[in-house]
């Protein structure tokens, strides 16, 4: 009877033994593959930030162009009035 109980499976695990379970900080190849796919499919943050900068530059350029057109129009109007003899400065 003693032999049968000594060969039985122990109910408690030993604390100093190694476990075959993977640790949480270890990565599997499928996790690495999934992360790579997410990086490729997701738009990078730098592109989003660059688009904001591009929009700001476009607005600034449009304002500068409009100011330049107004100045040219005022200059042309002054020249035309001077040519017609109605210099009203």
C-alpha positions as CSV (number, residue, x, y, z in Angstrom):
1,X,0.0,0.0,0.0
2,X,2.9,2.3,0.7
3,X,4.2,1.8,-2.8
4,X,0.9,2.9,-4.4
5,X,0.8,6.2,-2.5
6,X,4.4,7.1,-3.1
7,X,3.9,6.8,-6.9
8,X,0.8,9.0,-6.9
9,X,0.8,12.4,-8.6
10,X,1.6,15.1,-6.0
11,X,-1.2,17.6,-5.5
12,X,1.1,20.5,-4.8
13,X,3.7,21.8,-7.2
14,X,7.2,22.3,-6.0
15,X,8.1,26.0,-5.7
16,X,11.7,25.6,-7.0
17,X,10.7,23.7,-10.1
18,X,10.6,25.2,-13.6
19,X,7.3,25.8,-15.3
20,X,6.6,25.2,-18.9
21,X,4.2,28.2,-19.2
22,X,5.5,31.2,-21.2
23,X,6.1,34.3,-19.2
24,X,4.0,37.4,-20.0
25,X,7.0,39.5,-21.1
26,X,8.0,37.0,-23.7
27,X,6.7,37.7,-27.2
28,X,5.5,35.1,-29.6
29,X,6.1,35.2,-33.3
30,X,2.4,35.8,-34.0
31,X,2.4,38.9,-31.7
32,X,5.4,40.3,-33.6
33,X,3.6,39.6,-36.9
34,X,0.4,41.3,-35.7
35,X,2.3,44.4,-34.5
36,X,4.0,44.6,-37.9
37,X,0.7,44.5,-39.7
38,X,-0.7,47.2,-37.5
39,X,2.2,49.5,-38.1
40,X,2.0,49.1,-41.8
41,X,-1.8,49.5,-42.0
42,X,-2.1,52.4,-39.5
43,X,-1.2,55.9,-40.8
44,X,1.9,57.3,-39.1
45,X,1.5,60.2,-36.7
46,X,4.1,62.2,-38.5
47,X,2.0,62.3,-41.7
48,X,-0.9,63.6,-39.7
49,X,1.2,66.3,-38.1
50,X,2.8,67.2,-41.5
51,X,-0.7,67.6,-43.0
52,X,-1.5,70.1,-40.3
53,X,1.7,72.1,-41.1
54,X,0.9,71.9,-44.8
55,X,-2.6,73.3,-44.2
56,X,-1.1,76.2,-42.1
57,X,1.4,77.0,-44.8
58,X,-1.4,76.9,-47.5
59,X,-3.5,79.4,-45.5
60,X,-0.6,81.7,-44.9
61,X,0.4,81.6,-48.6
62,X,-3.2,82.3,-49.6
63,X,-3.3,85.4,-47.3
64,X,0.0,86.6,-48.6
65,X,-1.1,86.1,-52.2
66,X,-4.4,88.0,-51.5
67,X,-2.5,90.9,-49.9
68,X,-0.1,91.0,-52.9
69,X,-3.1,91.1,-55.3
70,X,-4.8,94.0,-53.4
71,X,-1.5,95.9,-53.4
72,X,-1.1,95.4,-57.2
73,X,-4.8,96.4,-57.7
74,X,-4.3,99.6,-55.8
75,X,-1.1,100.3,-57.7
76,X,-2.8,99.7,-61.0
77,X,-5.8,101.9,-60.1
78,X,-3.5,104.7,-59.0
79,X,-1.5,104.5,-62.3
80,X,-4.8,104.5,-64.3
81,X,-6.2,107.5,-62.5
82,X,-2.9,109.3,-63.1
83,X,-3.1,108.5,-66.8
84,X,-6.6,109.8,-67.1
85,X,-5.7,113.0,-65.3
86,X,-7.7,112.4,-62.1
87,X,-4.9,112.1,-59.6
88,X,-6.9,111.9,-56.4
89,X,-4.1,111.0,-53.9
